[in-house]
Amino acid sequence: MKHRRYSQGAEVTENGVSFRTWATNKKSVSVVVLNSDRQPIRELPLTLDQESYYTVEDPQAKAGMLYQYRLDGQPLPDPASRFQPYGVHGPSQIVDSTGFAWSDQGWKPPALAELVIYELHVGTFTREGSFRSIIDHFDHLLRLGVNTIELMPIGDFPGDRNWGYDGVEIFAPCRAYGHPGDLRFFINEAHRAGLAVILDVVYNHLGPDGNYLGSYSKTYFNPKHHTPWGLAFNFDCSDCAPVRSFFLENPIYWREEFHFDGFRLDATQAIPDTSKKHIIQEITEEIQARGGLVICEDPRNERRIVLPRSSGGYGCDAVWADDFHHVVRTLMTGENEGYLGYFEGTPEQLLAAIREGWLFTGQLQKDGIPRGTRGIDIEPEHFVVCISNHDQVGNRAFGDRLHAIISPEAYRAASALCLLVPYTPMLFMGQEWACSSPFCYFTDHKPTLGGNIAKGRRKEFEQFSAFRDPEKREKIPDPQAEQTFQSSKLIWDEVAASQHQTVLRLYQDCIRFRQAKLTDRRRGVWQVELVSDQTLALRYSPPKSAEVLILVQLVPAKTTLDLNIPILRSSQAHPWKFSLSSNEPEYGGEQPGFCDPKKEAIFLIQPETILFVAHS
């Protein structure tokens, strides 16, 4: 099948349409081509080829037609479908990937060290909840200063509302967001505007409804491995080659046919693979060879993920470093339940997380299990940090945002810190203007499954002291309710209000400062120290540009800082010049800290982040 690009799926060829799928232990495999009313037109038997795939070419089929495979008489959607116009249980549709006129041939994405990532959920980012409607807000994103959009998973899922992690058709853009052509148009326009687009992909499980892989072959799964969601995929048995190809080709497909600039791999700690070459490494090699990047979500603080392959690593471009978020949150809120119970929320822990890249580097946790590896010798761009993302907001009972549970001063200080540390910053949609919308957990499953999920979610919160009372748990929003989804949509009209504009201005100015003054963030260029009980100093000393001093205090404390402390001391030739405070009135503040040159001291009272630049 030399004219095919991928091992599975329906592909338009010069001779019609090539159908190809992988199945085991079947007596008969055929494809049923349907008309627009979903009525059968013809049925063609598939035959085994030399690579043990079932295949047939239909000279009469063309793009736009519907089809189903029939395995031993059972009609099923194609697990490699390119589009599911009638949902994940319905027929698949033939899509011609060559029909779109791309105009991004000269596009060059930002370098890894330049990334400022903006995570968004397509369905709730706009009122319309579509790929195309995102384009209407490119101007906002460009004025904000971000240069990379990260889409939460878009592989089609059951129902019309989902975070995307219940996806079951990983090659098919979700029909609720638009047609594959709409996705191509969105990415083409993003590149035209100067925005890169990366995609969150899930290779550790498929959702509980509409997952037909097992109907094609039980070999898709390895009973020796388990994940929090059930059996793991079979990446390491002797007969795993078709499974590896299926998942390896998925990001290649998104890269080649949709021009995604890179990928975020979900929960890579739950992708077991004992092969000589881990599937994560193989995916990374293939994507990087095509000019894309790979970012992993992995809570293990495992340096191997980003170490070069020459040093025994997977060679991924970056990894989420959530310890930064956890320390910041516990420090500001005092929360210490669930996974936050592993964090003490002290300035010393914040210092360690900033210095190392993550907090845990092999220490024993409270459960007696060691966690983490050293990160201090890994360049900062390989760590992605945030104070908000879909998990940290949506996994809360009411989806409440960080700014809703801490003071405005603390939120501004933490926001500025996140944007000015040497690591790769990521924002979650709406945080830049302290939006009023929560981001709740929502689904649209069949009633029985959806009801069980809602009950299970409420039961999970029994471990938290605020929800020990069953009546309080009943107040947790029902994931299945339409209103839960609707309430999570951003309200763009509120951006113009003064209380939101001030926060937005802080984000814009901090990103602008980062891109102009903090271009050299290599290890050895900066140092960070605790200079009072509650205050950290982060100093950049690049060899070819002005020094920068950042002071951070995330909780209220009357603090006097002696400017003769070595990390705070400036030279006589280049004294510090005030540049920005998160508590300035233009950002919504009222009581910014100040520097008294005569007393050679800086005074802080409120949570605050202050920037100084060495005067030339």
N, C-alpha and C positions, 0 to 999 in steps of 0.2 A: 504494500500500500504506500508507494513512494510519494503519491500526490497528497497524502494526508499530512496534517500538521501535528495532530495529537492522536493518542492511542484509542481514545473513546469519544463518542458523540456523533452527531450528524453534521457532516461538513459538505458544503457546496463545492463541487468540482467541475472541471470542464466537461464531464460526462453526465452530470446530474447531481445526485446527492449520495455520498458514501455514508452508510450506517455501520457503526462498529461498537460492540460492547463486549464486556468480559463477564462470563458466567461459568459456573462449575456444576457438575452433576445434574445437567438438564437433558431431558429427552428431546426437546424441541425448542428452538428459539426463532422467532420471526418478528418482523416489523409490520405494523398495521398503519398505513397512511390514511389520514382522515381529512374530510373536507372542513370548511369553515363552520359547519353545524356540528362538528365532532362526530360525523357519521363515517364509517369505514368506506374507503374507496377501493383499496386492494391490500392484500397481505402477501408479503414476500418472505420466504424462508432465509435464514442466515446460516452460513456454513463456517466451520472452523477453519481459520487460516493457519499458517505455519507457526504463528506466535501464540496460538491457543485463544485467539479472540474470535468472536462470531462477527461475520461481516457480510454485507451485500451492497451493491450499488444499484440505485434506482434511477434510470435515465429520465423518468417522467416527473420525479419529485423536484421541487424548487423551493426557494426561500419563502417563508410565510406559511407553508403547509404545516399541519399538525401530524403528530405520529405518536405511537406507543409501541413498546416492545411487548411481545407475548411470550412468556416463559412457561412452558408446559401448560399452555392455555390461559395463564393468568396475565391480564393486561397490567402493565406497569409503566410509570414515567421513566425516562432515561436518566440515570444517576449523573450523567455528564451533559444533561440538557443545557442549552444556551439560553433558554427562556421558557417560563411556565406561565402563559397568559391566564390560565384558569386555576392557578394555585398549584401547590406541590403535589397534590394527588391527581391532578388532571393530566391531559396530554401535553407533550413537549412540542416546541415549535422550532422549525428549521430557521436558522439565522445566517445570513450571508455577511461575514465580517469584512468583506472587501468593498462594500457599498458606501462606506463613509469617506468623505473627502477631508483628510487631515491637513492641517495647515501649521503644524508645530514642528516642522522638520529642523528648524534652527534653535529649538528650545534647549536650554541647559539648566538643569535644576540647581538649587543652591548646594554648596559643599556641605558635608556633614557638620563641620564646625560652625556653619552659619545658620543652621536650622533654628527656627522658632516655630514650634508645632502648634496647631489649633485643632483639637479633637472635636468632632461634631457627629451627631446622630441625624441622618438625613430626614427621618420622619418627624422630628421635633424641632429642627433648626429653623424651619419656616412654617407658616400656617398651612401652605400647600403640601409640604412634606415630600418634595420631589427633587430629583437630580437637577433639573433645570432651574428651579426656584432658588437654589443656592447661588446661582450666578448673580442674582439681583443684589447680593450682599458682598460681592467682591470688593466694592469700593470701601466698605466698612473694614474688611479684613486688611486691605492695603493701607488704609489710614492708621489702623492699629499697629501695623508693622510686622505682622506674621508673614511668613513666606511659604509655609507648608500646611496643607489641610490633611488631616487624618480622618478618614471615614470609618466609623464603626461598621461592623460586618454587613455586607449587602447581599450575600448569597441568600436565595429565596428561602422563606420560612413559612410555617403554617399560619394562616390568618393574615390580617393586615397590619398588626402592631406587634413589634418585638424589638428588643435591643439588637438582635442579629446573631446572638450566640446560640439560638435554637435553629440555626440554618441547616437545611438538609440538601439543598441543591447548590453546591458550592461553585458551579460554573455559570449559574443563571442569576443575573441581576434581579433584585426583588421587584416584582411587577407592581407593588404598591408605590414604588419610587419612580417608575417609568420604564420605557423600553430600553433595550441595550443601546439603541441609537441615541437616546437621551443621555445616557451615561457617557458615551463617547463625546457628545457635544459639550457636556459639562467639563470634561477633562481638557478638551481642546481649547475651550474658552478660558479655563484656569491657566493653562500654559500661555495663552495669549496675554493674559493679565499679569503674568509673572509669578504665578502660584504653583508650587509643586503639589501633587496629590499622592498620598500613600494610603494603602488599604489594610484594614484590620482583617486578618484571616484566621480561621479556626481549624486546626488540624489535630486537635486532641479528642474531639467527639463531634457527633452530629446531634441534632435535636431529637426529642422523644416521639415526634409525630411527623410522618412523611419520610422517614429514613428507610429507604428500600434497598440499601446495600446488601443486607443480609439475605434478601430475597434473590439476589443475583448470585451471591457466593458467601458462604460462612467464612471463607478464607480472608475476607476483608478484615476480620478481627482475630486477635491473638488471645486465647483464653488464659495464657500465662501472665498477661499483664492486665492491670485494672486501673481505672482512673476514677475520680469522684463522680463521673457521669456513667460509669459502666465499663464494659470491655474496651480495651485499647485497640487501636488499629494495628494491623499486622505489618510492621515495618522490618521484621527481623527473622521470620521463619524462612525455610528453604524455598517455599513457594510464594514468597511475598513480592516478587518482581512487578506483577500488574498493580498491586496496591501501592507500592512506592511510586510507580509511574503515574498513577491516578493523582496522587497528592503532589508529586513533584511538578507535574505539568500544569497544575492549577495556577500557581503564581506566575508561571511562564505565560500562560494564556492571558491572565490579567495584564501582564506587562506588555506582551506583544500585540494583543488585539485591542487593548483599551489605553495603553500608554501610561499606566500607573507608574509613578516614580520609585515606588518602594512598598514595603510591607511591614506591618507589625504582626508578629506571630503570637497568638494568644496562648497564655499559660503553657509555656514550653516545658515546664517541670512535669507536665502530665502527658508528655510525648515520649514514652519509653521506647528505646531502640538500642539493642545490643550489637548491632552490625558494626563492622570495622569502621564504616563511615556513617555517622549519625545522619538521619534524614534532614535534620536542621542544617547541618553542614552542607549537605548536597544541595538543598534548596538555596542556601546562601551563595554557593559557588555559581549556580546557574543564573541567579538573579544579578549578581555582581558582574558576571560575564556579559550581561545585557545592559549594563549601565545603571541598574537599580540598587537600592539599599535594603537592608534587612534589620529590623529592630525587634528584639524579643521582650516579651513580658515574662519575667521569671523571678519569683520571690526568694530564691535560694542565695542570692548574692554570689553567683557563680562566675568567676572571672574567665573560665574556659569559654564562655559564650562569645566574648569579644576578643579574646587573645587571637593573634594571627595563627593561621593554620601551620605555619612553620614552627610555632612554639607549642603545638599540640592543641590549639583551640579550634573553635568552629569558624572563627573569622567574621562573625556577624558585626554589623556596623555599630550597633548600640544596644543597650538593655535598659528597661525601666528600672529605676532605682527608687523604689517606693519608701525606703527607710526615711528619706528626706521628708516626705509628706507626713509619715507617721510621727516623727519627732516634732515637727512643727505643730501638728494638730494636738498632740498630747501636751505640749508645752503651753499652748494657748488656751486649751479647753479643759485640761485636767481629765479628759476621758481616758479610761484605763481598762475597758472591757473588750472581750473578743480578742482579735489579733493585736489591738492596741495595748493589751495587757502586757505585751513583751517590751513595751517602751516606757521609760520613766518620765519622759518629757522634761528633761533638764537642759539648761544651756550647755552643759558638758557634752551631752549626747548630740545636740545640734552641732557643736564644734566638731565632734568626731565624724559625723555624717558628712559635713562639708569638707573636712580635710581628706577623708578617705574615699568619698563617693557613695558610701553606704555605711550604716552603723555597725552591723554585725559582720565580723571578719574572721569568724571561727570560734567565738565565745560560746559557752554553754548558755542556752536560754533557760527560762524558768522551768521548762519541762525536762531539763537535763540533756537536751539534744543540741549538739553544736550546730551553728548556722553561719554560713558565709565564708568568704575568702578575701584576701587582701585586694584592695583596689587602688592604693595610693600611687602605684606606678603606672596606672592606666590613664591615658589622656582624657581630660574631662568631657570632650564631646561624645564619648562613648557611653555616658550616663544620661538618661532622660529623667528629669525631675519635675515635680508639679506640686501645687497645693490643692489641686482639684482635678479629678477625672471621672469618667462615668462610674467606675466602681466605688470611689470614695464618696460620691454623692448618692448614686442610685441604690447602693446597698444599705443605706440608712433607712430606717423604718418609713420615714415620710419624705425621703429624697431631698431633705433640706440642704441648702447650700452652705458653704463655710461662712460666708459673710452674714448669714442669718443667725449664727450662734456665737459669734464673737463681736467685739466692739469694732466700729468703723476704723479706729486707729490701728487696732491689731491687724485687721484685714489689709489695710493699705501697707503696713510694714511688711507683712508676710508676702504680699503680692510683689512688692519691690524687691525683696530678698530673692524670691524665686527667679526673677528676671535678670538679676545681677550676679548671681553665683556663676562660677565658670562652667557649669554643666549645661546641657541642652535643655532649655525650658519648654514645657508643654502647657497649654491652656485648655480648659474645657469650655465649650461654647457658653457664652453669657457671663462668665466670671469677670470678664474685662469691664463690664458696666454694673456689676453686682445686681444681676437680673433678679426679678421678683419670682420667676418661675422655678419650682422645684424640678428635679429630674428623678422621677419615680421609676420603680421597676414595673414594667407592663408587658402583658402577653395577650394573645388572642387565640387561645387554644380551644378545642372542643370542650363543651361544658364539663364533662367528667374529669378530663385531664386538667383543665384550667382550675376547677374547684380543688383538686388535690394539690396543685401547685400553690394556690392561695393559702390553703390550710398549712402546708409545709412551711411556707414563708413565715407565717405568723408563729408557728411553733419554734422556728429558729431563734426568734427574739425572746423566748423564755429565759435564755441565759443572761439577758440584760436586766439589771435591776429596775429600770424604768418600765419594763413590760412584764414583770412577774404577775401582775394582776391581769386575768383573762379579759376583763372589760377593756383595759387599755390596749391589749393586742387586737381586739376587734375594731379598734379605730384605725389600725394600719390600712392604708388604701388597698383595695382589691386590685391585684394586677390585671384581672380580666375586665375591669370596668372601663368603658370608653372614656369616662371622665378622668381616670388616672393618666391615660395617655394624653388627652387634650390639655390637662393642666401642666404637662411637662413641656409644652411648646413655648418657645421663646416669644416674648411680646416685643416686637421691634419698635413699636410706637413709643415705648418708654425710654428708649435710648436718649432721646432729645431732652428729657427732664434733667434739671440741674443736678439733682442728687446722684444721677447716673453719669452725667457728663464729667463730673469731677473725678470719679473713679476711673472712667475711661481715659481721661487726660493723663492720669498717673501712669497707666499702662502704656500709653503711647510714648510718653516721655522716657520711661525706663527702657523700653525696647529701643527707642532712638538712641539713648545714651549707650546702651549695650553695643549697638551696631557701629557707633561712631568712636567710642572711647575704650571699649573692652574687646578689641579685635584679637589681641594676643592673650589667650587664656591657658597657655600651656602650663604643665607642672613646672615648678621652679620660678615662674613669673609672679606667682601670688602666694600669699601666706594668710593664715587665719588664726586668730587667738581670742581667748576670752579675756576681756580687759576690765570687767567688773562682774559682780554676781550675776547680772542679767544681760550684759552687753557683749556682743562679738564685734571684732574688727576684722575686716577683710581688705587686704591691701594688694593692689596690683602694681608691679614695678616692671613694666615692659621696657626692653632696652632701647626701643626706637620711638617711644611716645611718652606722654605725661603720665605720672603716677596717679593712681586713683585710690582713695580711702573710703570705705563703706562701713558705717556703723549701724548695727542692728540691735534693737531691743524689742522683743515681742510681747512683753508684759509690762504693766505699769510699774515704775520704780524710779525713785529720785536718785539720779546717778550723776556723779561728777567724775569726769575722766581727765586725768593728767596728761597733757599733750607731750610730756617728756617721756612717757612710756615708749620704748623703742618702736613698736609697730605704729604708733600714732605720730611720732616725731617727723617733722618736715625739715628740709634743709633751709638755710637762710636764703639761698639763691632761688629756691622754689617753694615758697610758703603755700600752705593749703588755701584754696579758694572754694568757698561754699558753692555747690552746684545745684543740689536738690534735697528737699526733705519731704517725706511722705505726709507730713502734717502741715504743709503749707496750705493757706486758705484756698488756693486754686485747685487743690485736690480734696477739699472738704474738711481740712484740718483747722484747728483753732490755736494750738499751743505747741508750735515747733520748738525743738531744742535749739540751743544757740551756742556759739563759740565766743569766749571772752579772751581775746589775745593778751590782755594785760595780766590776767590770772593764769594764762596758759592752760585753760581748761575748757571742756565742753560739758554742757549741762543737758540732761535728758530727764523727762518726767513720764511721758506717755509711751506706749508702744510706738516705735518709729524706726525708719530707715533713712539715714542721712548720707549724702554723697559729697565728697570733697575731691577736687582735682588740683594737682600741683600747679601753681601759677608759674608760667614761664617768663 
